[in-house]
Amino acid sequence: MRLPATLLLYAALSLAGMAQTAVLQWAYGPFATPGDAAFIVEGDPRSGGARIHQACGPFATKGPCLYVIQGDQVFHSADPYGARGSAAFVAEGDRLLRCSGPFCTKGSCALIVEGNKVFRADGSFCNRQEGAFVLEGNTVHLGEGTFCQKGDAILVVRGDVPMIALLTVLANL
């Protein structure tokens, strides 16, 4: 049985119009045993924006919107549906900085990425502090000590999550 060309075209256009969706699940132990869904990331910040939603249960039921991402800026959600609220973070290279105000005025540093290691940072000059997280494939582990040694897993990423969205989630853990 062959499908008509118009049906295939409609199917391709509907798939192209769908928002990119990824799920972040809680993970447990050194072997990253997956647990319930924690967050859902929809969209792409480079093309129209992305949203980070709270997720519930093993099947990732979408809850209220927590953050709205536009380009390199992250805003708190003003309502459960994803209306842009107050500024939260701005990404600058390998750093995530806190920001405030309607124009996302840069503040103190929150996180610094060095290779696959994520460090907490402090101050306007982004002074590197202790290790926070280790990114290994699709798993996020706790980072321990000044050299960020890999500890137990805390998140498993299912799908393609933009780095700014992942850093926003990690900055709040």
ZAKOL-537295 format. One record per residue: x, y, z of N, C-alpha, C in turn; residue in three letters. Coordinates in pm, whole numbers, padded with zeros to 5 digits, always signed. Example, Ala and Ser with C-alpha at 12.3 -4.5 7.8 and 13.67 -1.06 7.14 Angstrom:
<rs>
+01319-00569+00780+01230-00450+00780+01320-00330+00780ALA/+01285-00225+00708+01367-00106+00714+01290+00003+00787SER/
</rs>
This chain:
<rs>
+00085-00117+00000+00000+00000+00000+00089+00123+00000MET/+00063+00214-00090+00139+00337-00099+00054+00453-00047ARG/+00117+00540+00031+00045+00656+00081+00053+00769-00021LEU/-00053+00847-00034-00050+00960-00126+00058+01061-00084PRO/+00115+01128-00181+00223+01225-00156+00176+01338-00066ALA/+00050+01381-00079+00000+01491+00004-00007+01450+00151THR/-00043+01325+00176-00048+01275+00314+00092+01274+00375LEU/+00191+01231+00298+00328+01231+00346+00377+01373+00372LEU/+00339+01467+00286+00378+01606+00304+00316+01663+00432LEU/+00188+01636+00455+00123+01682+00579+00190+01623+00702TYR/+00225+01497+00697+00291+01432+00810+00428+01495+00836ALA/+00503+01522+00731+00635+01583+00746+00624+01724+00802ALA/+00526+01802+00755+00508+01938+00805+00463+01940+00950LEU/+00379+01847+00988+00334+01843+01128+00447+01803+01221SER/+00534+01712+01178+00649+01674+01260+00748+01788+01269LEU/+00766+01863+01161+00860+01975+01162+00810+02086+01253ALA/+00679+02101+01266+00623+02207+01349+00616+02173+01497GLY/+00641+02047+01531+00634+02007+01671+00753+02063+01748MET/+00730+02097+01872+00837+02148+01957+00928+02035+01998ALA/+01055+02066+02001+01153+01969+02050+01128+01949+02199GLN/+01118+01826+02243+01090+01798+02383+01193+01701+02439THR/+01239+01732+02558+01333+01645+02629+01288+01633+02774ALA/+01325+01523+02837+01286+01497+02975+01411+01477+03060VAL/+01412+01539+03176+01517+01516+03275+01457+01434+03387LEU/+01513+01316+03411+01464+01226+03515+01560+01228+03633GLN/+01505+01210+03753+01591+01191+03869+01668+01062+03851TRP/+01789+01057+03902+01871+00937+03894+01926+00908+04033ALA/+01956+00781+04057+01999+00740+04191+02121+00652+04184TYR/+02214+00675+04275+02330+00589+04290+02438+00610+04185GLY/+02547+00536+04198+02659+00553+04106+02630+00502+03965PRO/+02528+00418+03949+02496+00363+03818+02379+00433+03750PHE/+02336+00544+03805+02230+00628+03747+02101+00553+03721ALA/+02050+00486+03822+01921+00419+03809+01813+00525+03792THR/+01742+00525+03678+01644+00631+03652+01523+00620+03744PRO/+01474+00738+03782+01354+00746+03865+01245+00824+03793GLY/+01164+00894+03869+01055+00972+03812+01108+01091+03732ASP/+01023+01143+03646+01058+01262+03568+01065+01383+03661ALA/+01159+01471+03634+01177+01591+03715+01140+01718+03638ALA/+01189+01729+03514+01168+01849+03433+01144+01809+03287PHE/+01068+01893+03216+01047+01878+03073+01097+02007+03007ILE/+01180+01994+02904+01230+02109+02830+01168+02104+02691VAL/+01096+02210+02655+01030+02219+02524+01090+02332+02444GLU/+01110+02308+02316+01154+02413+02225+01305+02426+02217GLY/+01348+02526+02142+01489+02554+02120+01511+02704+02142ASP/+01600+02743+02235+01618+02885+02265+01666+02967+02144PRO/+01732+02902+02048+01784+02975+01932+01676+03005+01830ARG/+01568+02930+01833+01462+02952+01733+01327+02966+01801SER/+01302+03081+01856+01171+03108+01913+01158+03090+02062GLY/+01254+03030+02128+01250+03017+02273+01220+02877+02321GLY/+01249+02856+02447+01227+02726+02510+01162+02750+02645ALA/+01104+02643+02697+01040+02650+02829+01081+02528+02910ARG/+01100+02551+03039+01129+02442+03132+01006+02425+03220ILE/+00949+02305+03215+00830+02273+03293+00866+02175+03405HIS/+00790+02182+03511+00799+02080+03615+00733+01955+03559GLN/+00789+01839+03591+00731+01712+03544+00692+01627+03663ALA/+00597+01539+03642+00548+01453+03749+00541+01308+03703CYS/+00579+01216+03791+00558+01074+03769+00651+01011+03667GLY/+00638+00880+03651+00727+00807+03561+00700+00834+03413PRO/+00581+00888+03379+00546+00913+03240+00560+01059+03201PHE/+00623+01140+03285+00654+01281+03256+00530+01364+03223ALA/+00433+01364+03312+00318+01450+03296+00364+01594+03312THR/+00332+01678+03214+00380+01816+03215+00304+01900+03316LYS/+00380+01965+03403+00323+02053+03503+00342+02199+03464GLY/+00340+02287+03562+00352+02431+03532+00489+02468+03477PRO/+00491+02576+03400+00615+02627+03344+00693+02699+03453CYS/+00822+02671+03463+00908+02733+03563+00994+02845+03505LEU/+01049+02820+03385+01140+02917+03322+01110+02930+03174TYR/+01135+03050+03121+01123+03080+02980+01261+03122+02932VAL/+01311+03058+02825+01444+03088+02773+01430+03154+02636ILE/+01494+03270+02621+01495+03341+02494+01639+03375+02460GLN/+01694+03305+02361+01834+03327+02323+01926+03285+02436GLY/+02001+03381+02489+02093+03352+02599+02041+03404+02733ASP/+01913+03442+02738+01853+03494+02861+01746+03398+02913GLN/+01742+03387+03047+01644+03300+03113+01558+03386+03205VAL/+01428+03368+03195+01333+03442+03276+01248+03346+03357PHE/+01208+03390+03477+01110+03314+03553+00979+03319+03476HIS/+00897+03218+03491+00767+03218+03427+00670+03299+03513SER/+00591+03384+03449+00495+03467+03522+00367+03392+03554ALA/+00342+03282+03482+00222+03203+03506+00251+03057+03469ASP/+00160+02966+03497+00186+02824+03468+00198+02790+03319PRO/+00160+02885+03232+00158+02858+03089+00283+02906+03016TYR/+00371+02979+03084+00496+03019+03023+00505+03163+02977GLY/+00428+03253+03036+00445+03395+03006+00573+03444+03071ALA/+00646+03528+03001+00776+03576+03049+00759+03665+03172ARG/+00833+03633+03277+00829+03711+03400+00961+03783+03424GLY/+01005+03785+03547+01128+03857+03582+01251+03779+03538SER/+01361+03851+03518+01486+03792+03472+01547+03702+03579ALA/+01615+03596+03535+01677+03501+03628+01825+03482+03599ALA/+01860+03444+03475+01998+03413+03439+02029+03462+03297PHE/+02158+03477+03270+02205+03503+03134+02329+03418+03113VAL/+02339+03355+02995+02455+03274+02962+02556+03360+02889ALA/+02681+03346+02928+02789+03421+02864+02907+03328+02845GLU/+02917+03270+02726+03024+03174+02701+03005+03049+02783GLY/+03103+03017+02866+03096+02898+02951+03049+02930+03093ASP/+02984+03045+03109+02938+03088+03242+02788+03115+03242ARG/+02725+03090+03356+02585+03126+03377+02583+03229+03489LEU/+02534+03349+03456+02531+03460+03552+02387+03488+03594LEU/+02370+03529+03717+02239+03574+03761+02214+03710+03696ARG/+02089+03743+03671+02057+03875+03617+01926+03922+03676CYS/+01899+04051+03660+01777+04108+03717+01727+04220+03628SER/+01605+04262+03653+01547+04373+03580+01489+04333+03446GLY/+01420+04427+03381+01355+04396+03253+01453+04372+03139PRO/+01576+04420+03152+01676+04404+03046+01782+04302+03083PHE/+01757+04223+03187+01846+04115+03230+01988+04170+03258CYS/+01997+04266+03348+02125+04325+03387+02207+04221+03461THR/+02330+04200+03415+02416+04096+03472+02447+04122+03619LYS/+02450+04011+03694+02483+04016+03836+02599+03922+03864GLY/+02590+03852+03976+02697+03761+04015+02692+03631+03936SER/+02803+03562+03936+02816+03437+03862+02751+03323+03941CYS/+02690+03229+03870+02627+03113+03935+02706+02985+03908ALA/+02736+02957+03780+02805+02834+03742+02908+02861+03633LEU/+03015+02781+03633+03117+02784+03529+03133+02642+03477ILE/+03138+02627+03344+03158+02497+03281+03302+02488+03233VAL/+03371+02383+03275+03508+02356+03230+03513+02212+03180GLU/+03505+02195+03050+03500+02060+02993+03369+01993+03030GLY/+03379+01880+03099+03257+01812+03142+03227+01837+03290ASN/+03298+01931+03350+03277+01962+03492+03211+02098+03507LYS/+03120+02107+03604+03048+02231+03632+03082+02270+03775VAL/+03133+02394+03790+03172+02445+03920+03078+02557+03962PHE/+03055+02567+04092+02983+02683+04144+03079+02800+04135ARG/+03026+02919+04117+03110+03037+04104+03050+03148+04190ALA/+03132+03250+04215+03088+03356+04304+03140+03490+04254ASP/+03064+03594+04277+03108+03729+04248+03095+03769+04102GLY/+03122+03897+04077+03109+03949+03941+03225+03906+03851SER/+03335+03859+03910+03449+03812+03831+03450+03661+03814PHE/+03342+03596+03852+03325+03450+03838+03441+03372+03899CYS/+03467+03396+04026+03569+03320+04097+03520+03178+04116ASN/+03597+03083+04063+03558+02942+04071+03564+02893+04214ARG/+03458+02825+04255+03449+02769+04389+03461+02617+04380GLN/+03389+02547+04461+03394+02400+04464+03322+02337+04345GLU/+03351+02210+04321+03284+02135+04215+03138+02115+04248GLY/+03053+02118+04146+02910+02101+04167+02856+01978+04094ALA/+02890+01964+03964+02833+01856+03883+02936+01806+03783PHE/+02921+01679+03743+03002+01621+03637+02905+01570+03531VAL/+02923+01615+03406+02838+01574+03295+02906+01458+03224LEU/+02838+01345+03218+02896+01226+03156+02792+01161+03066GLU/+02804+01185+02935+02703+01134+02843+02569+01199+02869GLY/+02468+01120+02894+02336+01175+02924+02306+01174+03074ASN/+02411+01163+03156+02394+01156+03301+02464+01274+03368THR/+02400+01328+03470+02459+01434+03551+02489+01375+03689VAL/+02615+01381+03729+02659+01332+03859+02690+01450+03950HIS/+02685+01428+04079+02732+01529+04172+02883+01543+04158LEU/+02934+01664+04170+03077+01688+04168+03123+01719+04310GLY/+03227+01655+04355+03269+01669+04494+03410+01727+04503GLU/+03427+01825+04591+03558+01880+04619+03605+01984+04517GLY/+03725+02032+04539+03780+02137+04452+03816+02086+04313THR/+03838+01955+04298+03870+01900+04167+03749+01837+04098PHE/+03633+01850+04160+03506+01803+04103+03509+01655+04069CYS/+03536+01573+04168+03536+01428+04149+03393+01377+04136GLN/+03373+01280+04049+03239+01228+04020+03182+01153+04140LYS/+03060+01192+04177+02988+01124+04285+02867+01052+04230GLY/+02764+01039+04310+02641+00971+04268+02569+01051+04160ASP/+02491+00981+04079+02413+01043+03973+02291+01112+04034ALA/+02249+01223+03971+02128+01290+04017+02025+01309+03907ILE/+02070+01319+03780+01977+01337+03669+02018+01254+03549LEU/+01918+01206+03475+01939+01140+03346+01863+01223+03243VAL/+01930+01257+03133+01871+01340+03028+01821+01250+02916VAL/+01694+01262+02882+01634+01187+02771+01596+01286+02662ARG/+01674+01291+02556+01650+01384+02447+01761+01488+02440GLY/+01741+01587+02355+01841+01691+02332+01805+01815+02413ASP/+01882+01842+02517+01857+01957+02604+01963+02063+02576VAL/+01923+02187+02545+02022+02293+02527+02100+02316+02657PRO/+02226+02350+02645+02312+02368+02763+02257+02475+02857MET/+02200+02582+02804+02147+02687+02890+02032+02634+02976ILE/+01950+02545+02921+01840+02487+02997+01894+02394+03106ALA/+01993+02313+03072+02052+02222+03170+02118+02302+03283LEU/+02191+02407+03249+02256+02489+03352+02154+02560+03439LEU/+02043+02601+03382+01937+02666+03461+01882+02569+03565THR/+01856+02447+03524+01807+02345+03618+01913+02319+03726VAL/+02038+02303+03684+02145+02271+03780+02170+02386+03876LEU/+02154+02509+03832+02176+02625+03920+02076+02628+04034ALA/+01964+02561+04016+01860+02561+04119+01857+02435+04202ASN/+01952+02344+04181+01958+02221+04263+02050+02241+04380LEU/
</rs>
